[in-house]
């Protein structure tokens, strides 16, 4: 269970969830370990229905609580209520919603284009940086050291040199 979720969560690649229907059980964990989440508002909802049959969403809880927060996670897991698009957007756990299947495909393409215009190694390092900053296992001094180290590495990277050069020449970098 956790190896699957951790592999996706720790990927250097940006992972987009294209959600076209209800999300239940382990699917919620999968949704929460992805970086960009786009849903079809016509048929999307998620719910922790485990409580209705005497189960706990134990494995996926470690991915849900840090993003959704204690209060909302507790509410949603205790009640098993259905969370529809508007609430998911308000809770900040869906990136955007689409009005239908075609719009869903269009929004995924838009995000893909945005991501393709970003430096690949930098995106992987951003994901790692956010993970480190959010970690409760690492003290503040080690976090500051990591940030400083990443900044120095970034400023000397081929990617940054290429990107800054393209920017100064008013060109788009070819990642």
Buried (B, 14 or more C-beta within 10 A) or exposed (E): EEEEBEEBBEBEEBBBBBBBEEBBBBBBBBBBBBBBBBBBBBBBBBBBBBBEEEEEBEBBBBBBBBBBBEEBBEBBBEEBBBBBBEBBBEBEBBBBBBEEEEBBBBBBEEBEEEBEEEBBBBBBBBBBBEEBEEEEEBEEEEBEEBEEEBEEEBEEBEBBEBBEEBEEEEEEBEB
